[in-house]
Amino acid sequence: MEKLLFQEFDEVSAKQWKQKIQADLKGADYNEKLITKTLHGIDIKPFYSAEDVDQSLKVTNPSQWKVCEKIYVTSEVAAREKADEKFQKGTEVISFILPNSEIDFVKLFENFPQDKEAYLYCQFLDAEYISRLGNFIADKGLKVFLQTDIIGNLARSGNWFKNLKSDHLQLEKILENSSGFQSVLSADLGLFQNAGANIPQQLAYTIAQLTEYFNHLEQLPEQVKKETLFQINVSVGSDYFFEIAKIRALRWLFSTVAQEFSFNPTCHILAEPTKRTKTLYDFNVNLLRTTTESMSAVLGGADVVCNMPYDAIYHKNNEFGDRIARNQLLILKNESYFDKVGNVAEGAYYIEALTKQLAEQALEIFKKIEKGGGFLKQLKEGVIQRKISESAQEEQEKFNSGELVLIGTNKYKNPEDRMSHDIELYPFLKKNPRKTLLQPILEKRLSEELEQSRLEEEKTNQPIQ
């Protein structure tokens, strides 16, 4: 059939295409006009061909993805009832955030459906509590992923839960009693993304962090290593194709490094839209941002997608916002058929090329980190924080200059928009001076300074220019 259809056409090489384009430019500079430079250190070409992916990376994505919602637990009964409501409306996975070990998990998981899944993010470290929880879950036959990340907590807060020795001891005890859970270990790429790291940095720092766990757990029996499933929390930014490639590159990098340590080469990815691009003013545009970011998560191959309500940065609880966020994913899944084809990005020259380039750049950064003593050492020395700060500042400058656009905020803003009376949550970087072991990695949205200026102008009733 191919010969029948295309026998009249000669093959055209990438070089010939480029020559044709250069001729059409009539003297204009090809690199200046058609090559796009990015914050991620990768130049985008005007076209891609099979010549760009002669050695593409083999990535295996899950055949299905699930819809997730988060619940912060203050009342076990209220959280359980809220979970029931969300299940009835189409949610498939609940992510429970537990603030302390006083939470009664028996009440929380009372009559929890066995065909549903739950993530547990504990804001504390208590191996005894986890042991009892694991036994309870195993008896009930529930599918629960425990998200334990002591290094991520250190990077985020600047301190261990208690201290290095105690935290690692607690981690080991949790692993010893992990049979009731689907998985107990996780890493948070989202911290680096929301703090302003570029994509190669996000990938490299995540793999370097996981390597610390691999090294610490190298004495585990081979069979246990093969059965140990790592989870990775991913924040998805607004660079649509780059974010698809990011998740694909992450899977390849994890598989490559995990196999070197004889660990299970498959990782479980929970993705959600980034906070970095979300805005306080003209907040309805956040709906468009979270939609495309969720699409990138699905096409990139996330196992679970947890969407962010459009008003999450300034509202405490809003059932309408939760419903819209859930329905965005349900529409993608049930009406746009985003769950009908697995590994849909495979074979796309542009995405395949990006995947390989991102993975290669991340590997170079990863090797430098390992040569410099590893992730923990460079974190304590402030190297990781400095690199992220440099990337974040570069991105911030592009936003401030208008080169990087957030519609409704630094372009096409509505001067009549008022938000000062709608804020229920503090939407800006919180600065609470406290003693820390090391400099924490801080998440910050791009539009914060601009929004703070507009709020001040609201207070003085000055017109916004």
Residue pairs with C-beta under 8 A, 6 or more apart in sequence:
13 49
13 51
14 47
14 49
14 51
14 52
17 47
17 49
18 30
21 30
21 34
21 46
21 47
22 30
25 33
25 34
34 45
34 46
35 43
35 44
35 45
35 46
36 43
36 44
37 43
37 44
38 44
38 239
38 242
39 198
39 391
39 394
39 395
39 398
40 198
40 199
40 200
40 239
40 242
40 358
40 361
41 198
41 200
41 361
42 242
42 354
42 357
42 358
42 361
45 52
48 349
48 350
48 353
49 349
50 349
52 349
52 352
52 353
53 349
53 352
53 353
53 356
55 356
56 352
56 355
56 356
57 248
57 249
57 252
57 352
57 355
57 356
57 359
58 252
59 248
59 251
59 252
59 301
59 343
59 346
59 355
60 251
60 266
60 343
61 248
61 251
61 300
61 301
61 342
61 343
62 301
62 302
62 303
62 342
63 342
64 339
64 342
65 297
65 298
65 302
65 303
65 304
65 305
65 333
65 338
65 339
66 92
66 93
66 117
66 303
66 304
66 305
67 90
67 91
67 92
67 93
67 304
67 305
67 307
67 326
67 329
67 330
67 333
68 91
68 92
68 93
68 94
68 95
68 119
68 270
68 304
68 305
68 306
69 86
69 91
69 93
69 94
69 95
69 306
69 307
69 322
69 325
69 326
70 94
70 95
70 96
70 97
70 306
71 79
71 82
71 83
71 86
71 94
71 95
71 96
71 97
72 79
72 97
72 99
73 79
73 96
73 97
73 98
73 99
73 103
73 108
74 99
76 103
76 104
76 105
76 107
76 108
77 107
79 96
79 108
80 107
80 108
80 109
80 110
80 112
83 94
83 96
83 112
86 94
86 322
86 326
87 94
87 113
87 116
89 323
89 326
90 326
90 327
90 330
91 326
92 116
92 117
93 116
93 117
93 118
93 119
93 304
93 306
94 116
94 117
94 118
94 119
95 118
95 119
95 120
95 121
95 270
95 306
96 108
96 118
96 119
96 120
96 121
97 121
97 123
98 120
98 121
98 122
98 123
98 124
99 123
99 124
100 123
100 124
101 122
101 124
101 126
101 129
105 132
105 133
105 136
106 136
109 118
109 136
109 137
109 140
109 142
112 118
112 140
112 142
114 140
114 141
114 142
114 143
116 143
117 143
117 144
117 145
117 182
117 304
118 142
118 143
118 144
118 145
119 144
119 145
119 147
119 270
119 304
120 133
120 144
120 145
120 146
120 147
121 147
122 129
122 130
122 146
122 147
122 148
124 161
125 148
125 150
125 153
125 161
125 162
125 167
125 170
125 171
126 170
127 170
127 171
127 173
127 174
127 177
128 173
130 146
130 148
130 174
130 177
130 184
131 173
131 174
131 177
133 146
133 180
134 146
134 177
134 178
134 179
134 180
134 181
135 177
135 180
136 180
137 144
137 180
137 181
138 179
138 180
143 182
144 180
144 181
144 182
145 181
145 182
145 183
145 184
145 186
145 231
145 268
146 174
146 178
146 181
146 183
146 184
147 186
147 231
147 233
148 171
148 174
148 184
148 185
148 186
149 185
149 186
149 187
149 188
150 160
150 161
150 167
150 168
150 170
150 171
151 187
151 209
151 212
151 213
151 375
151 376
152 186
152 187
152 188
152 191
152 209
153 160
153 161
154 160
154 376
154 379
154 437
154 438
155 191
155 209
155 379
155 384
155 440
155 441
156 188
156 191
156 440
156 441
157 436
157 440
158 436
158 437
158 438
158 439
158 440
159 436
159 437
160 166
160 167
160 437
161 167
161 170
162 170
168 216
171 216
174 184
175 184
175 185
175 217
175 220
178 184
182 229
182 268
183 228
183 229
183 230
183 231
183 268
185 213
185 228
185 229
185 230
185 231
186 230
186 231
186 232
186 233
187 206
187 209
187 210
187 213
187 230
187 231
187 232
187 233
188 206
188 232
188 233
189 202
189 203
189 205
189 206
189 232
189 233
189 234
189 235
189 250
190 233
190 234
190 235
190 272
190 274
191 441
191 443
192 201
192 202
192 205
192 206
192 388
192 441
193 202
193 234
193 235
193 236
193 237
193 274
193 276
194 235
194 274
194 275
194 276
194 443
194 444
195 388
195 392
195 441
195 442
195 443
195 444
196 276
196 388
196 389
196 391
196 392
196 393
196 395
196 396
196 444
197 205
197 387
197 388
197 391
197 392
198 391
198 395
199 237
199 239
199 242
199 243
199 246
199 358
199 362
200 358
200 361
200 362
200 364
200 365
201 362
201 365
201 387
201 388
201 391
202 246
203 246
203 249
203 250
203 253
203 358
203 359
203 362
203 365
204 361
204 362
204 363
204 364
204 365
204 366
204 369
205 365
205 369
205 375
205 384
206 232
206 250
207 253
207 254
207 257
207 362
207 366
208 366
208 369
208 370
208 374
208 375
208 378
209 375
210 230
210 232
210 254
210 257
210 258
211 257
211 261
211 366
211 370
211 374
211 375
212 374
212 375
212 376
213 230
214 257
214 258
214 261
214 263
215 261
215 374
217 225
217 228
218 261
220 228
222 262
225 261
225 262
225 263
225 264
226 262
226 263
226 264
227 264
228 263
228 264
229 264
229 266
229 267
229 268
230 254
230 258
230 263
230 264
230 267
230 268
231 267
231 268
231 269
231 270
232 250
232 254
232 267
232 268
232 269
232 270
233 270
233 271
233 272
234 246
234 247
234 250
234 269
234 270
234 271
234 272
234 297
234 302
235 271
235 272
235 273
235 274
235 275
235 276
236 243
236 246
236 247
236 271
236 272
236 273
236 274
236 293
236 294
236 296
236 297
236 300
237 243
237 274
237 276
237 277
237 293
238 274
238 277
238 289
238 292
238 293
240 292
240 295
240 296
241 296
241 350
241 351
241 354
242 354
242 358
243 293
243 296
243 297
243 300
244 296
244 299
244 300
244 345
244 351
244 354
245 300
245 345
245 351
245 354
245 355
245 358
246 300
246 358
247 269
247 271
247 296
247 297
247 300
247 301
247 302
248 300
248 301
248 345
248 351
248 355
249 355
249 356
249 358
249 359
249 362
250 267
250 269
251 267
251 269
251 301
252 355
252 359
253 359
253 362
253 363
253 366
254 265
254 267
255 265
255 266
255 267
256 265
257 366
258 264
258 265
258 267
259 265
268 303
268 304
269 301
269 302
269 303
269 304
270 302
270 303
270 304
270 305
270 306
271 294
271 297
271 300
271 302
271 304
271 305
271 306
272 297
272 305
272 306
272 307
272 308
273 289
273 290
273 293
273 294
273 297
273 307
273 308
274 293
275 308
275 312
275 313
275 443
275 445
276 443
276 444
276 445
276 446
277 289
277 293
277 406
277 445
277 446
278 286
278 289
278 308
278 312
278 313
278 445
279 285
279 286
279 406
279 408
279 409
279 445
279 447
279 451
280 313
280 314
280 419
280 423
280 427
280 447
280 451
281 408
281 409
281 413
281 414
281 417
281 419
281 447
281 451
281 454
282 407
282 408
282 409
282 413
282 414
282 417
283 310
283 311
283 314
284 310
285 406
285 407
285 408
285 409
286 308
286 310
286 311
287 310
287 324
287 328
290 307
290 308
290 310
290 325
290 328
291 328
291 332
294 305
294 307
294 328
294 329
294 332
295 332
295 338
297 305
298 305
298 332
298 338
298 339
299 338
299 344
299 345
300 345
301 343
301 345
305 329
307 325
307 326
307 328
307 329
308 325
309 315
309 318
309 321
309 322
309 324
309 325
310 321
310 324
310 325
311 318
311 321
312 321
313 425
313 427
313 445
314 419
314 422
314 423
314 424
314 425
314 427
315 321
315 422
315 424
315 425
316 424
316 425
332 338
333 339
345 351
345 352
346 352
369 375
369 378
369 384
372 378
372 383
375 384
378 384
379 385
379 438
380 437
380 438
382 438
382 439
384 441
385 438
385 439
385 441
388 441
392 444
395 404
395 446
396 446
398 404
399 406
399 410
399 446
399 447
400 410
402 410
402 411
404 446
405 411
406 446
406 447
408 414
408 417
409 447
409 450
409 451
410 447
410 450
413 464
415 463
415 464
415 465
418 458
419 451
419 454
419 455
419 458
420 455
420 458
420 459
427 445
427 448
427 451
428 445
428 448
428 451
428 452
429 442
429 443
429 444
429 448
454 464
457 463
457 464
